[in-house]
Amino acid sequence: MENISLHKKKRAREARKKQHTVTVKEVKMRYKIDEHDYKVRVNQATKFLHSGDKVKVTVNFRGREIQHSNLAIDLLNRLANDLNKLADIQQKPLKDGRNIIMLLSPKKIEN
């Protein structure tokens, strides 16, 4: 009896070692982002996706900028288009108060 429980504990310990916990990394930007800054954010997201993490992309607004939310959605769609080889859109762009949020998850590697 005791021997069986030891084997179960050992198998559970081995399984925990092999697990990879998925974390959510965040990339923040404004909708009026310059081209170089945009490329830096794309590179950050690429690095996060290569390491197997999900990426939460946030576009935040100040004051009356919220009226231009369509530009932010276009920016997020452009980012998703640029990362389409590495990531799938898990959550489409959604308004959340003064932010618009999109969630990307890394694509499964096919062998």
The 8 nearest C-alpha neighbors of each residue, nearest first, counted from 0:
[[1, 3, 2, 4, 5, 6, 7, 8],
 [0, 2, 4, 3, 5, 6, 7, 8],
 [1, 3, 5, 0, 4, 6, 7, 8],
 [4, 2, 6, 5, 0, 1, 7, 8],
 [3, 5, 7, 1, 6, 2, 8, 0],
 [6, 4, 8, 2, 3, 7, 9, 1],
 [5, 7, 9, 3, 4, 8, 10, 2],
 [8, 6, 4, 10, 9, 5, 11, 3],
 [9, 7, 11, 5, 6, 10, 12, 4],
 [8, 10, 6, 12, 7, 11, 5, 13],
 [11, 9, 13, 7, 12, 8, 6, 14],
 [12, 10, 8, 14, 9, 13, 7, 15],
 [11, 13, 9, 15, 10, 14, 8, 16],
 [14, 12, 10, 16, 11, 15, 9, 17],
 [15, 13, 11, 17, 16, 12, 10, 18],
 [16, 14, 12, 18, 17, 13, 11, 19],
 [17, 15, 13, 14, 18, 12, 19, 11],
 [16, 18, 14, 15, 19, 13, 12, 20],
 [19, 17, 15, 16, 20, 14, 13, 21],
 [18, 20, 21, 17, 16, 15, 51, 22],
 [21, 19, 22, 18, 52, 51, 17, 15],
 [22, 20, 52, 19, 23, 53, 51, 18],
 [21, 23, 52, 53, 20, 24, 51, 54],
 [22, 24, 53, 54, 52, 55, 25, 21],
 [23, 25, 54, 55, 53, 22, 52, 26],
 [26, 24, 55, 54, 56, 27, 23, 57],
 [25, 27, 56, 57, 55, 40, 28, 24],
 [28, 26, 57, 58, 56, 25, 29, 59],
 [29, 27, 58, 57, 59, 30, 26, 32],
 [30, 28, 58, 31, 59, 32, 60, 27],
 [29, 31, 71, 32, 58, 70, 28, 74],
 [32, 30, 29, 33, 71, 28, 70, 74],
 [31, 33, 30, 29, 37, 36, 34, 28],
 [32, 34, 36, 35, 37, 31, 38, 30],
 [33, 35, 37, 36, 38, 32, 39, 31],
 [36, 34, 38, 37, 33, 39, 32, 40],
 [37, 35, 39, 33, 38, 34, 40, 32],
 [36, 38, 34, 40, 35, 39, 33, 32],
 [37, 39, 41, 35, 40, 36, 42, 34],
 [38, 40, 36, 42, 37, 41, 43, 35],
 [41, 39, 43, 37, 42, 38, 44, 36],
 [40, 42, 38, 44, 43, 39, 45, 37],
 [43, 41, 45, 39, 40, 44, 38, 46],
 [44, 42, 40, 46, 45, 41, 39, 47],
 [43, 45, 47, 41, 46, 42, 48, 40],
 [46, 44, 42, 48, 43, 47, 41, 49],
 [45, 47, 43, 49, 44, 48, 42, 50],
 [46, 48, 44, 50, 45, 52, 49, 43],
 [47, 49, 51, 45, 52, 50, 105, 46],
 [50, 48, 46, 51, 47, 45, 52, 105],
 [49, 51, 47, 48, 52, 46, 45, 105],
 [52, 50, 48, 49, 105, 47, 53, 21],
 [53, 51, 22, 48, 21, 47, 50, 23],
 [52, 54, 104, 23, 103, 24, 22, 48],
 [55, 53, 24, 103, 23, 25, 102, 56],
 [54, 56, 102, 25, 101, 24, 26, 103],
 [57, 55, 26, 101, 100, 25, 27, 54],
 [58, 56, 100, 27, 99, 26, 59, 28],
 [57, 59, 28, 29, 99, 98, 27, 30],
 [58, 60, 98, 29, 97, 57, 99, 28],
 [61, 59, 64, 97, 65, 98, 29, 62],
 [62, 60, 64, 63, 59, 65, 97, 29],
 [63, 61, 64, 60, 65, 97, 66, 59],
 [62, 64, 65, 66, 61, 60, 67, 97],
 [63, 65, 66, 60, 62, 61, 67, 68],
 [66, 64, 67, 63, 68, 60, 97, 62],
 [67, 65, 64, 68, 63, 69, 62, 60],
 [68, 66, 65, 69, 70, 64, 71, 63],
 [67, 69, 71, 70, 65, 66, 72, 64],
 [68, 70, 72, 67, 71, 73, 66, 74],
 [71, 69, 73, 68, 72, 67, 74, 30],
 [70, 72, 74, 30, 68, 73, 69, 75],
 [71, 73, 69, 75, 74, 70, 76, 68],
 [74, 72, 70, 76, 71, 75, 77, 69],
 [75, 73, 71, 77, 72, 76, 70, 78],
 [76, 74, 78, 72, 77, 73, 79, 71],
 [75, 77, 79, 73, 78, 74, 80, 72],
 [76, 78, 80, 74, 75, 79, 73, 81],
 [79, 77, 75, 81, 80, 76, 82, 74],
 [80, 78, 76, 82, 77, 81, 83, 75],
 [79, 81, 77, 83, 78, 82, 76, 84],
 [82, 80, 78, 79, 83, 77, 84, 41],
 [81, 83, 79, 80, 85, 84, 86, 78],
 [82, 84, 80, 86, 85, 81, 79, 87],
 [85, 83, 82, 86, 106, 81, 87, 80],
 [86, 84, 82, 83, 106, 105, 48, 87],
 [87, 85, 105, 106, 83, 104, 82, 103],
 [86, 88, 104, 103, 106, 89, 105, 83],
 [89, 87, 103, 90, 102, 91, 104, 86],
 [88, 90, 103, 102, 87, 104, 91, 101],
 [91, 89, 102, 101, 88, 92, 103, 93],
 [90, 92, 101, 93, 88, 89, 102, 100],
 [91, 93, 101, 100, 99, 72, 90, 94],
 [94, 92, 100, 99, 91, 95, 101, 90],
 [95, 93, 99, 98, 96, 100, 92, 97],
 [94, 96, 98, 99, 97, 93, 100, 59],
 [95, 97, 98, 94, 99, 59, 65, 60],
 [98, 96, 60, 59, 95, 65, 99, 61],
 [99, 97, 59, 95, 96, 58, 94, 60],
 [98, 100, 94, 58, 93, 95, 57, 92],
 [99, 101, 57, 93, 92, 56, 98, 94],
 [102, 100, 92, 56, 91, 90, 55, 93],
 [101, 103, 55, 90, 89, 54, 88, 56],
 [104, 102, 88, 54, 89, 87, 53, 86],
 [103, 105, 53, 86, 87, 89, 54, 88],
 [106, 104, 86, 48, 85, 51, 87, 53],
 [107, 105, 86, 85, 87, 108, 104, 84],
 [106, 108, 109, 105, 86, 85, 104, 87],
 [107, 109, 106, 110, 105, 85, 51, 86],
 [110, 108, 107, 106, 105, 85, 84, 86],
 [109, 108, 107, 106, 85, 105, 84, 51]]
